[in-house]
Amino acid sequence: MNALPRDLHPLAWWLWAIGLAAVASLTTNPLVLLMVIGVAAAVVSARRSDHAWARSFRFYVWLGVAAVFLRVLFRVILGGGYPGTVVLDLPQIPLPDFVLGINLLGPLTRESLLAGLYDGLRLAAIIICVGAANSLANPKRLLRSLPPALYELGTALVVAVTVLPQFTQSIKRVRAAQTLRAGETRRVRRLRRYLVPVLEDTLERSLALAAGMDTRGYGRSGTATPAERRTTGALMLGGLCGVVVGIYALLDQTAPRLLAGPMLAVGLAVALGGLVVSGRRVERTRYRPDRWRSAEVAVVGLGLGAAVLGWWVNRTQVAIAYPDLSSAPQLSLEALVAALLGLAVVAVTPPPAHALPQRAAPAAAVRSAS
């Protein structure tokens, strides 16, 4: 199936990653969260290309590790709040009366540490899923695939998501340049030698990208009459209000049911009309638009299926989705499938058009040259 190498539609990768992130957001089970992280890492390893943005995944992994560490550290500093087995009896620092409910240090229980670890793992899994989408999807093709009404917003988003890949490339270039030079070897001064050139290079590349996009007309809209602007604004504002009221009614079981599904549907319809009307103002052409094929549909279906299964486990298997802190977490077949379903994209997607070279390739090249 789709044996020829090609790059998938970037929106398909983002929808797949959002499905995995939804699974992670609906549970604190560390087994499920670790499997979601492993699935994201395995897919990135198998399907990322050799472009600059594809090499930033490790930084998202380290950001997830930092999130776990900080979450556990906050539990230690601000007090546990969970009764249970005390593993570290720290002295409690008294605070003024106006900060009642907040504790500094104090007895630390095993349940408090596990609660911080589980919450940190959930946040790390979401961050790593976003990093997987950023490593697999081409941001420039994503901008080209956005609807005309979202083009101005998409321009800003593309510039934002390419900052980290540019930062990683700047680090590699500066590190290679500093290796060829003699200088300070101590950590603090060496960090200063790295930091200033890296920030300068990243800023220059970001400004060059913004200037190039502005030169090519990205984000510019055509002429529109005052009546068209008022109509577009009214439709977008009305649709947004309808969506907000509908979502609130869905979450609040005491609200009238008329404000739930029907109001949400009306709000989405009005917002969609506003997008269509505002999209007519954008005048741009599209060369060779990206097409949706069977592989893209399969990727989106797997991500959506994982999210639906995760939601079902969250609603019907609460003990699995939110395990008790005093006992070992358990797994069900549905939770296992929800966590591992995203891995099937490796079997239904073709390899990228510009795959990463194998590690043995440089050595083989040296042998052939000699």
Phi and psi in degrees as a GROMACS rama.xvg file:
@    title "Ramachandran Plot"
@    xaxis  label "Phi"
@    yaxis  label "Psi"
@TYPE xy
52.4855  58.7475  ASN-2
-74.7846  -26.7042  ALA-3
-70.52  134.032  LEU-4
-64.608  135.032  PRO-5
-163.888  161.305  ARG-6
-90.5853  132.847  ASP-7
-74.1879  163.81  LEU-8
-61.2443  129.36  HIS-9
-63.2657  -31.3166  PRO-10
-65.9617  -31.1117  LEU-11
-64.1477  -42.5117  ALA-12
-64.3996  -40.0826  TRP-13
-66.4054  -41.1592  TRP-14
-65.7668  -37.3034  LEU-15
-62.9373  -44.8554  TRP-16
-66.7695  -35.6775  ALA-17
-64.7556  -36.6774  ILE-18
-62.3961  -43.9384  GLY-19
-64.0253  -40.8481  LEU-20
-64.2167  -34.0241  ALA-21
-64.8339  -39.7926  ALA-22
-60.2184  -44.0618  VAL-23
-66.7325  -35.1135  ALA-24
-74.2621  -15.8866  SER-25
-98.4732  12.2041  LEU-26
-154.58  157.235  THR-27
-119.651  13.907  THR-28
-69.7368  117.417  ASN-29
-65.4999  -28.211  PRO-30
-66.8904  -43.5472  LEU-31
-66.2891  -42.1447  VAL-32
-65.3681  -40.8931  LEU-33
-65.9807  -35.8555  LEU-34
-68.0507  -38.6496  MET-35
-62.1325  -43.165  VAL-36
-63.1147  -42.6203  ILE-37
-64.2928  -38.2736  GLY-38
-63.91  -45.8182  VAL-39
-60.9751  -43.2299  ALA-40
-66.874  -39.4989  ALA-41
-66.3952  -41.6057  ALA-42
-67.5717  -40.8451  VAL-43
-63.0091  -41.4885  VAL-44
-64.3071  -32.6535  SER-45
-89.5318  -24.96  ALA-46
-127.236  10.1332  ARG-47
-85.3329  155.985  ARG-48
-98.6751  -170.944  SER-49
-99.2126  16.2933  ASP-50
-74.6067  169.714  HIS-51
-64.7687  -42.0909  ALA-52
-69.5833  -17.9143  TRP-53
-78.7987  -8.62895  ALA-54
-104.043  15.2067  ARG-55
-100.458  5.35874  SER-56
-66.169  -37.0506  PHE-57
-63.0872  -30.5095  ARG-58
-70.0908  -34.4061  PHE-59
-66.9162  -35.0688  TYR-60
-64.1896  -45.3513  VAL-61
-65.4809  -33.5524  TRP-62
-65.2152  -37.6122  LEU-63
-66.217  -39.9362  GLY-64
-61.9183  -40.9093  VAL-65
-64.5428  -36.4395  ALA-66
-63.7368  -41.8244  ALA-67
-63.83  -45.9679  VAL-68
-61.8746  -45.8348  PHE-69
-66.6853  -35.5967  LEU-70
-65.8876  -41.2616  ARG-71
-69.2856  -38.4916  VAL-72
-63.0885  -40.1078  LEU-73
-62.8584  -36.3796  PHE-74
-62.3204  -37.9326  ARG-75
-71.8857  -43.8214  VAL-76
-74.6242  -44.5312  ILE-77
-90.148  10.0705  LEU-78
86.0662  147.702  GLY-79
-72.7484  -57.8416  GLY-80
85.6257  -2.66496  GLY-81
-116.287  121.147  TYR-82
-71.8324  152.322  PRO-83
158.827  -151.216  GLY-84
-78.5887  121.063  THR-85
-78.5003  123.662  VAL-86
-105.87  -19.408  VAL-87
-150.385  113.879  LEU-88
-94.7764  92.269  ASP-89
-93.0717  147.831  LEU-90
-69.5246  137.413  PRO-91
-87.8198  132.926  GLN-92
-90.62  122.437  ILE-93
-70.3461  143.607  PRO-94
-121.706  160.764  LEU-95
-63.0509  166.557  PRO-96
-69.1649  -25.0867  ASP-97
-77.025  -2.19867  PHE-98
-117.635  41.8993  VAL-99
-62.722  141.603  LEU-100
97.0566  -9.77849  GLY-101
-113.258  128.211  ILE-102
-118.343  145.378  ASN-103
-109.434  120.733  LEU-104
62.3506  -142.144  LEU-105
96.7765  178.457  GLY-106
-60.1019  131.423  PRO-107
-107.244  123.9  LEU-108
-100.252  160.968  THR-109
-63.6138  -36.7144  ARG-110
-65.4144  -35.5004  GLU-111
-66.9874  -41.6283  SER-112
-63.5969  -41.5323  LEU-113
-67.24  -37.4117  LEU-114
-63.1442  -42.9682  ALA-115
-65.5657  -38.3272  GLY-116
-65.5491  -43.4646  LEU-117
-65.4061  -44.0542  TYR-118
-64.4125  -40.0483  ASP-119
-66.0054  -37.3805  GLY-120
-64.883  -38.5222  LEU-121
-63.3356  -45.5735  ARG-122
-64.2463  -40.2127  LEU-123
-64.0374  -39.4389  ALA-124
-63.6662  -40.6914  ALA-125
-64.8731  -43.0465  ILE-126
-62.3065  -42.6759  ILE-127
-68.7542  -33.766  ILE-128
-64.5962  -41.6276  CYS-129
-63.9747  -39.6664  VAL-130
-63.8711  -35.0062  GLY-131
-64.0902  -43.2296  ALA-132
-63.6507  -40.0014  ALA-133
-68.7817  -26.6808  ASN-134
-84.7625  -24.9366  SER-135
-95.6959  -32.151  LEU-136
-93.6833  138.093  ALA-137
-78.1444  114.324  ASN-138
-64.931  -31.6226  PRO-139
-70.9872  -39.9341  LYS-140
-68.2537  -31.7191  ARG-141
-64.2179  -41.8045  LEU-142
-62.6265  -39.0485  LEU-143
-68.8161  -24.9849  ARG-144
-90.5364  -6.57372  SER-145
-71.4674  151.925  LEU-146
-61.3049  153.075  PRO-147
-57.7952  -34.3592  PRO-148
-67.388  -26.4429  ALA-149
-99.0982  15.3317  LEU-150
-69.9241  -41.2031  TYR-151
-65.4486  -43.6133  GLU-152
-64.7291  -38.5856  LEU-153
-64.6402  -33.0768  GLY-154
-61.9519  -45.8533  THR-155
-64.5561  -38.8472  ALA-156
-66.7841  -39.1693  LEU-157
-64.5266  -42.4689  VAL-158
-62.3655  -37.2614  VAL-159
-68.9215  -44.4813  ALA-160
-76.0224  -14.896  VAL-161
-91.1837  -0.954486  THR-162
-66.6469  -46.6147  VAL-163
-64.9742  -45.4148  LEU-164
-58.5504  -38.8407  PRO-165
-66.5903  -34.8202  GLN-166
-64.422  -41.8595  PHE-167
-65.4286  -40.3621  THR-168
-66.0239  -35.9132  GLN-169
-65.0194  -39.6195  SER-170
-61.3332  -43.5779  ILE-171
-65.4981  -42.4769  LYS-172
-66.4219  -44.0173  ARG-173
-67.7954  -38.4946  VAL-174
-63.1334  -41.3294  ARG-175
-65.4579  -38.1682  ALA-176
-69.6932  -40.4969  ALA-177
-70.1457  -26.4322  GLN-178
-65.4858  -31.5227  THR-179
-80.9264  -5.86308  LEU-180
-112.708  153.855  ARG-181
-92.1058  149.353  ALA-182
176.691  -161.507  GLY-183
-64.3179  140.847  GLU-184
-110.198  -8.61929  THR-185
-73.2509  152.469  ARG-186
-64.1862  -44.2834  ARG-187
-66.2616  -49.0832  VAL-188
-70.5451  -32.4841  ARG-189
-66.9516  -36.2392  ARG-190
-63.8687  -37.9973  LEU-191
-66.4443  -36.9264  ARG-192
-66.1631  -30.3796  ARG-193
-81.7973  -41.6873  TYR-194
-66.1896  -48.351  LEU-195
-63.4896  -49.1645  VAL-196
-63.2503  -35.803  PRO-197
-65.0654  -46.7026  VAL-198
-65.0889  -38.8301  LEU-199
-65.8894  -44.2258  GLU-200
-65.9821  -41.0984  ASP-201
-63.2309  -43.1049  THR-202
-63.9732  -41.9021  LEU-203
-64.4372  -40.7165  GLU-204
-68.1362  -37.3107  ARG-205
-65.8504  -42.7902  SER-206
-64.9559  -37.7606  LEU-207
-65.7812  -39.2293  ALA-208
-64.2451  -43.2046  LEU-209
-64.92  -40.612  ALA-210
-66.9935  -40.67  ALA-211
-64.3108  -40.1222  GLY-212
-67.825  -38.1387  MET-213
-67.2312  -36.6344  ASP-214
-63.9009  -36.3035  THR-215
-86.2735  5.20297  ARG-216
85.338  16.3415  GLY-217
-66.7169  133.312  TYR-218
83.3421  0.839644  GLY-219
-89.2632  141.359  ARG-220
-114.007  158.924  SER-221
-79.513  -174.522  GLY-222
-76.5076  146.126  THR-223
-145.711  142.193  ALA-224
-75.7872  160.533  THR-225
-59.1838  -33.9453  PRO-226
-66.1021  -39.8432  ALA-227
-65.6904  -37.386  GLU-228
-66.5266  -41.4113  ARG-229
-65.3955  -40.7026  ARG-230
-63.7255  -43.4983  THR-231
-63.6063  -44.1045  THR-232
-63.4888  -41.0774  GLY-233
-65.4957  -41.3419  ALA-234
-65.2947  -44.3032  LEU-235
-66.1647  -43.35  MET-236
-66.6352  -42.8631  LEU-237
-64.5025  -41.8614  GLY-238
-63.8687  -39.4316  GLY-239
-65.0224  -41.8439  LEU-240
-63.4327  -40.6606  CYS-241
-64.126  -40.3746  GLY-242
-65.7987  -41.5973  VAL-243
-63.7642  -45.0641  VAL-244
-65.0303  -40.7828  VAL-245
-64.4579  -42.5602  GLY-246
-66.8257  -38.9435  ILE-247
-64.358  -40.2009  TYR-248
-68.2142  -33.4468  ALA-249
-66.9621  -37.1546  LEU-250
-79.3728  -29.3156  LEU-251
-97.7719  108.496  ASP-252
-70.8567  -15.7859  GLN-253
-84.7886  -11.8469  THR-254
-74.3723  152.582  ALA-255
-58.9883  140.037  PRO-256
-67.5151  -19.333  ARG-257
-66.2812  -25.6931  LEU-258
-88.1825  -0.967089  LEU-259
-91.5279  -93.9183  ALA-260
-61.9822  -49.7367  GLY-261
-61.1644  -42.5578  PRO-262
-66.9011  -37.8129  MET-263
-64.8947  -40.6687  LEU-264
-65.938  -41.9285  ALA-265
-65.1603  -41.898  VAL-266
-62.6813  -41.9087  GLY-267
-65.1751  -38.8119  LEU-268
-65.8717  -43.2279  ALA-269
-65.8235  -41.3548  VAL-270
-64.4131  -38.1633  ALA-271
-64.1591  -39.2552  LEU-272
-62.9075  -39.4165  GLY-273
-63.7283  -37.7096  GLY-274
-65.2997  -39.7551  LEU-275
-66.2161  -42.2592  VAL-276
-67.3629  -44.527  VAL-277
-70.4384  -26.9734  SER-278
-67.1797  -21.278  GLY-279
-70.6855  -17.0607  ARG-280
-80.0001  -19.5642  ARG-281
-86.6209  122.843  VAL-282
-109.113  103.617  GLU-283
-151.325  153.177  ARG-284
-105.238  161.738  THR-285
-131.869  121.328  ARG-286
-98.2284  123.193  TYR-287
51.1653  69.7977  ARG-288
-62.7328  146.861  PRO-289
-68.9402  133.8  ASP-290
-105.839  149.619  ARG-291
-90.311  124.983  TRP-292
-118.058  -171.314  ARG-293
-64.8876  -34.4791  SER-294
-64.9782  -42.171  ALA-295
-63.8702  -42.3255  GLU-296
-63.3086  -39.3998  VAL-297
-65.9862  -40.2123  ALA-298
-63.4657  -46.3794  VAL-299
-64.6025  -40.3805  VAL-300
-62.4573  -39.2094  GLY-301
-67.3747  -41.1221  LEU-302
-64.9661  -42.4266  GLY-303
-66.5804  -39.4853  LEU-304
-63.218  -40.348  GLY-305
-62.9147  -41.9171  ALA-306
-64.8157  -41.3973  ALA-307
-65.2958  -42.4807  VAL-308
-64.8125  -39.8065  LEU-309
-62.5646  -39.9549  GLY-310
-65.7107  -39.2612  TRP-311
-65.432  -41.3958  TRP-312
-64.2802  -38.9353  VAL-313
-63.5929  -34.0478  ASN-314
-88.1853  -33.5403  ARG-315
-108.084  -20.6773  THR-316
-126.81  70.6859  GLN-317
-64.4438  -37.7329  VAL-318
-65.4308  -27.471  ALA-319
-81.0707  -43.1232  ILE-320
-69.1994  -38.2275  ALA-321
-127.609  83.0106  TYR-322
-66.8664  153.805  PRO-323
-68.3542  137.983  ASP-324
-73.2195  -16.169  LEU-325
-92.7102  -0.409975  SER-326
-137.591  166.828  SER-327
-71.4606  140.099  ALA-328
-67.4194  148.011  PRO-329
-115.343  163.761  GLN-330
-125.238  147.257  LEU-331
-115.53  166.894  SER-332
-62.7413  -40.0263  LEU-333
-65.0921  -42.6619  GLU-334
-65.4615  -37.3863  ALA-335
-64.2321  -43.351  LEU-336
-66.7719  -39.9592  VAL-337
-61.3816  -37.4799  ALA-338
-76.7909  -34.0895  ALA-339
-98.906  -5.75591  LEU-340
-64.0146  -33.8882  LEU-341
-65.1863  -19.0328  GLY-342
-69.6715  -19.405  LEU-343
-68.2546  -11.3632  ALA-344
-65.7133  -23.487  VAL-345
-64.5307  -32.6654  VAL-346
-82.3194  -23.4382  ALA-347
-106.2  0.471445  VAL-348
-115.318  148.218  THR-349
-78.7935  161.094  PRO-350
-66.5429  154.759  PRO-351
-66.6741  157.005  PRO-352
-66.6565  -33.6734  ALA-353
-121.81  82.1228  HIS-354
-77.5573  158.702  ALA-355
-65.896  139.551  LEU-356
-68.0921  151.575  PRO-357
-70.1316  153.244  GLN-358
-65.39  -29.1766  ARG-359
-80.7636  -6.07556  ALA-360
-65.53  -44.1412  ALA-361
-61.005  -40.2241  PRO-362
-64.8981  -39.9875  ALA-363
-64.8723  -36.2986  ALA-364
-66.1481  -38.4713  ALA-365
-66.2483  -41.261  VAL-366
-63.811  -40.7132  ARG-367
-68.6806  -33.2151  SER-368
-72.5575  -31.8489  ALA-369
